Amino acid sequence: MEETFGESSKKLNVFEKIFHSLTHPDELFKSVRSEPFTSSFLYVLIITAIPALLKFVLFLVGIKTLGNESVVAILSGYVITIVVVFIATSVYHVFAKLFGGVSDYDGTFKAYVYGFTPSILFGWIPVLGLIGLIYGIYLFIKGLSILHGLSTGKSFLVWFIPVLILLLIVTFLIILLGVAVISYLAGLYSQNPELLNYLNETGEVVKVLKKM
């Protein structure tokens, strides 16, 4: 059954949106349904900056966090996160339309940004980041259902199919890499069996593979 909701007349500020994404996602998605794209874009700039600023402060006091090796890494992570938002939204929008979604790109963007708010905010924190990701997937599916007028099942497929395709591609590339390594070692062994045995015994084979 498709989930459809009327628009909410209440406009939420950034902090209210963050709070609603964690506690009242239905109200949040109803509220942002008709907001302009610029508001959603500004929102993602702000919530992405929050963990970046926190990591920067921790870096200044000498506390290392995941991916917090330098200021450059923090800034790069901020930019990459925003780029990933647009790339992921574009991919998911294609599948949303294939499954009969009624909203435009803005709707998919809102579903992604507001849905994955917990993941964006807490993704850099061990354990809590995993919880945020799982909850973010749930919220994203709910957002697609509300904003695109899709059933929960179709919304799940819109999220799941691109993820499955990505996993298959990564698996294929890993297999190709494994075949290339095995072929390289087989060729090396056929040319000089004693050399390969020596490299294996001394651990030098690892250095050789790194130079491939």
Long-range contacts (C-beta under 8 A, 24 or more apart in sequence): 1-151, 2-145, 2-149, 2-150, 2-151, 3-142, 3-145, 3-146, 3-149, 3-151, 3-152, 4-146, 4-149, 5-29, 5-30, 5-146, 6-30, 7-31, 7-33, 7-34, 8-33, 11-35, 14-43, 14-46, 14-47, 17-43, 17-114, 17-117, 18-47, 18-117, 18-121, 21-114, 21-115, 21-117, 21-118, 21-139, 22-117, 22-118, 25-114, 25-115, 25-139, 25-142, 25-143, 26-142, 26-146, 28-114, 29-110, 29-111, 29-114, 29-142, 29-143, 29-146, 29-147, 30-146, 32-110, 32-114, 33-107, 33-110, 33-146, 33-147, 35-110, 37-106, 37-109, 40-106, 40-109, 40-110, 40-113, 40-114, 41-109, 43-113, 43-114, 44-82, 44-85, 44-113, 44-120, 45-82, 47-113, 47-117, 47-120, 47-121, 48-78, 48-81, 48-82, 48-85, 48-120, 49-78, 50-121, 51-120, 51-121, 51-122, 51-123, 51-124, 52-77, 52-78, 55-124, 65-124, 65-125, 66-124, 66-125, 66-126, 66-129, 67-124, 68-124, 81-120, 85-109, 85-112, 85-113, 88-112, 89-113, 91-162, 92-144, 92-158, 92-159, 92-162, 95-157, 95-158, 95-161, 95-162, 96-144, 96-148, 96-150, 96-158, 99-150, 99-154, 99-157, 99-158, 100-149, 100-150, 100-154, 101-144, 101-148, 101-149, 101-150, 101-158, 102-148, 102-149, 103-147, 103-148, 103-149, 107-147, 107-148, 108-144, 108-147, 108-148, 110-143, 110-147, 111-140, 111-143, 111-144, 111-146, 111-147, 111-148, 112-140, 112-143, 114-139, 114-143, 115-139, 115-140, 115-141, 115-142, 115-143, 115-144, 116-140, 180-212, 181-209, 181-212, 184-209, 184-212
